[in-house]
Amino acid sequence: MEKLCIVDRFEGSYAVLEYNGEMFNFPVELLPANVKEGDILDFKITVDVEETLQMKKRINEKMERLFIDED
């Protein structure tokens, strides 16, 4: 999936981005260091399948401990 956004301005620790006429805040720390107002950002968003599975495993383990400890 590829999306293009325009950097409209910076407000504190956020960049205000425009996408399809809508504005939204995006953390500056997640952007390249050299980004500036007016730049076009090319977003390629993917799902990290391995990390998702690991997170689900950790949550399930916590849930099991929670319910086992209550007995």
GIMONOR-V640344 format. One record per backbone hydrogen bond with DSSP energy under -0.5 kcal/mol. CO is the residue of the C=O (numbers start at 1). NH is the residue of the N-H. Records with the same first field share a line. If there is no record, write none. Layout:
CO=NH, NH
//
This chain:
1=45
3=43
5=41
6=8, 18
7=38
9=16
11=14
13=28
14=11
15=17, 26
16=8, 9
17=24
18=6
19=22
22=19
24=17
26=15
27=30
28=31
32=35
36=39
39=7, 41
41=5, 43
42=44
43=3, 45
47=49
48=52
49=53
50=54
51=55
52=56
53=57
54=58
55=59
56=60
57=61
58=62
59=63
60=64
61=65
62=66
63=67
64=68
65=69
66=70
67=71
68=71
//
